[in-house]
């Protein structure tokens, strides 16, 4: 059987449905950079 022959090779691929991970909070990169600049200026 062809499937048995290839069942243990490192090249076998079984596709799975992707799971999307989204954080509950996030900061826009532009806002984050501005916050860092303001924090540095205030020191």
Chimera marker file (.cmm) of the C-alpha trace (Angstrom):
<marker_set name="trace">
<marker id="1" x="0.000" y="0.000" z="0.000" r="1" g="1" b="0" radius="0.5"/>
<marker id="2" x="1.419" y="3.393" z="-1.035" r="1" g="1" b="0" radius="0.5"/>
<marker id="3" x="0.090" y="5.246" z="2.038" r="1" g="1" b="0" radius="0.5"/>
<marker id="4" x="1.823" y="2.848" z="4.446" r="1" g="1" b="0" radius="0.5"/>
<marker id="5" x="5.095" y="3.239" z="2.596" r="1" g="1" b="0" radius="0.5"/>
<marker id="6" x="5.150" y="7.038" z="3.108" r="1" g="1" b="0" radius="0.5"/>
<marker id="7" x="3.581" y="7.213" z="6.579" r="1" g="1" b="0" radius="0.5"/>
<marker id="8" x="6.884" y="7.529" z="8.502" r="1" g="1" b="0" radius="0.5"/>
<marker id="9" x="9.011" y="9.723" z="6.230" r="1" g="1" b="0" radius="0.5"/>
<marker id="10" x="9.993" y="13.282" z="7.230" r="1" g="1" b="0" radius="0.5"/>
<marker id="11" x="8.324" y="14.533" z="4.040" r="1" g="1" b="0" radius="0.5"/>
<marker id="12" x="4.768" y="13.500" z="4.854" r="1" g="1" b="0" radius="0.5"/>
<marker id="13" x="2.451" y="16.504" z="5.203" r="1" g="1" b="0" radius="0.5"/>
<marker id="14" x="-0.924" y="16.574" z="6.920" r="1" g="1" b="0" radius="0.5"/>
<marker id="15" x="-2.617" y="19.932" z="6.531" r="1" g="1" b="0" radius="0.5"/>
<marker id="16" x="-4.568" y="21.304" z="9.467" r="1" g="1" b="0" radius="0.5"/>
<marker id="17" x="-6.845" y="24.289" z="9.755" r="1" g="1" b="0" radius="0.5"/>
<marker id="18" x="-4.978" y="27.382" z="10.970" r="1" g="1" b="0" radius="0.5"/>
<marker id="19" x="-5.954" y="29.003" z="14.262" r="1" g="1" b="0" radius="0.5"/>
<marker id="20" x="-5.915" y="32.801" z="14.381" r="1" g="1" b="0" radius="0.5"/>
<marker id="21" x="-4.597" y="34.249" z="17.635" r="1" g="1" b="0" radius="0.5"/>
<marker id="22" x="-5.533" y="37.840" z="18.403" r="1" g="1" b="0" radius="0.5"/>
<marker id="23" x="-4.565" y="39.692" z="21.587" r="1" g="1" b="0" radius="0.5"/>
<marker id="24" x="-7.242" y="41.377" z="23.697" r="1" g="1" b="0" radius="0.5"/>
<marker id="25" x="-5.227" y="44.610" z="23.723" r="1" g="1" b="0" radius="0.5"/>
<marker id="26" x="-2.958" y="46.061" z="21.082" r="1" g="1" b="0" radius="0.5"/>
<marker id="27" x="-1.109" y="49.318" z="20.416" r="1" g="1" b="0" radius="0.5"/>
<marker id="28" x="-0.733" y="50.801" z="16.964" r="1" g="1" b="0" radius="0.5"/>
<marker id="29" x="2.988" y="50.931" z="16.054" r="1" g="1" b="0" radius="0.5"/>
<marker id="30" x="2.799" y="54.684" z="15.398" r="1" g="1" b="0" radius="0.5"/>
<marker id="31" x="1.160" y="55.326" z="18.770" r="1" g="1" b="0" radius="0.5"/>
<marker id="32" x="3.707" y="53.112" z="20.496" r="1" g="1" b="0" radius="0.5"/>
<marker id="33" x="6.630" y="55.014" z="18.965" r="1" g="1" b="0" radius="0.5"/>
<marker id="34" x="5.101" y="58.362" z="19.947" r="1" g="1" b="0" radius="0.5"/>
<marker id="35" x="4.608" y="57.136" z="23.531" r="1" g="1" b="0" radius="0.5"/>
<marker id="36" x="8.256" y="56.068" z="23.740" r="1" g="1" b="0" radius="0.5"/>
<marker id="37" x="9.446" y="59.428" z="22.343" r="1" g="1" b="0" radius="0.5"/>
<marker id="38" x="7.297" y="61.341" z="24.839" r="1" g="1" b="0" radius="0.5"/>
<marker id="39" x="8.567" y="59.184" z="27.712" r="1" g="1" b="0" radius="0.5"/>
<marker id="40" x="12.197" y="59.824" z="26.716" r="1" g="1" b="0" radius="0.5"/>
<marker id="41" x="11.571" y="63.582" z="26.415" r="1" g="1" b="0" radius="0.5"/>
<marker id="42" x="9.952" y="63.744" z="29.862" r="1" g="1" b="0" radius="0.5"/>
<marker id="43" x="13.047" y="62.336" z="31.614" r="1" g="1" b="0" radius="0.5"/>
<link id1="1" id2="2" r="1" g="1" b="0" radius="0.2"/>
<link id1="2" id2="3" r="1" g="1" b="0" radius="0.2"/>
<link id1="3" id2="4" r="1" g="1" b="0" radius="0.2"/>
<link id1="4" id2="5" r="1" g="1" b="0" radius="0.2"/>
<link id1="5" id2="6" r="1" g="1" b="0" radius="0.2"/>
<link id1="6" id2="7" r="1" g="1" b="0" radius="0.2"/>
<link id1="7" id2="8" r="1" g="1" b="0" radius="0.2"/>
<link id1="8" id2="9" r="1" g="1" b="0" radius="0.2"/>
<link id1="9" id2="10" r="1" g="1" b="0" radius="0.2"/>
<link id1="10" id2="11" r="1" g="1" b="0" radius="0.2"/>
<link id1="11" id2="12" r="1" g="1" b="0" radius="0.2"/>
<link id1="12" id2="13" r="1" g="1" b="0" radius="0.2"/>
<link id1="13" id2="14" r="1" g="1" b="0" radius="0.2"/>
<link id1="14" id2="15" r="1" g="1" b="0" radius="0.2"/>
<link id1="15" id2="16" r="1" g="1" b="0" radius="0.2"/>
<link id1="16" id2="17" r="1" g="1" b="0" radius="0.2"/>
<link id1="17" id2="18" r="1" g="1" b="0" radius="0.2"/>
<link id1="18" id2="19" r="1" g="1" b="0" radius="0.2"/>
<link id1="19" id2="20" r="1" g="1" b="0" radius="0.2"/>
<link id1="20" id2="21" r="1" g="1" b="0" radius="0.2"/>
<link id1="21" id2="22" r="1" g="1" b="0" radius="0.2"/>
<link id1="22" id2="23" r="1" g="1" b="0" radius="0.2"/>
<link id1="23" id2="24" r="1" g="1" b="0" radius="0.2"/>
<link id1="24" id2="25" r="1" g="1" b="0" radius="0.2"/>
<link id1="25" id2="26" r="1" g="1" b="0" radius="0.2"/>
<link id1="26" id2="27" r="1" g="1" b="0" radius="0.2"/>
<link id1="27" id2="28" r="1" g="1" b="0" radius="0.2"/>
<link id1="28" id2="29" r="1" g="1" b="0" radius="0.2"/>
<link id1="29" id2="30" r="1" g="1" b="0" radius="0.2"/>
<link id1="30" id2="31" r="1" g="1" b="0" radius="0.2"/>
<link id1="31" id2="32" r="1" g="1" b="0" radius="0.2"/>
<link id1="32" id2="33" r="1" g="1" b="0" radius="0.2"/>
<link id1="33" id2="34" r="1" g="1" b="0" radius="0.2"/>
<link id1="34" id2="35" r="1" g="1" b="0" radius="0.2"/>
<link id1="35" id2="36" r="1" g="1" b="0" radius="0.2"/>
<link id1="36" id2="37" r="1" g="1" b="0" radius="0.2"/>
<link id1="37" id2="38" r="1" g="1" b="0" radius="0.2"/>
<link id1="38" id2="39" r="1" g="1" b="0" radius="0.2"/>
<link id1="39" id2="40" r="1" g="1" b="0" radius="0.2"/>
<link id1="40" id2="41" r="1" g="1" b="0" radius="0.2"/>
<link id1="41" id2="42" r="1" g="1" b="0" radius="0.2"/>
<link id1="42" id2="43" r="1" g="1" b="0" radius="0.2"/>
</marker_set>
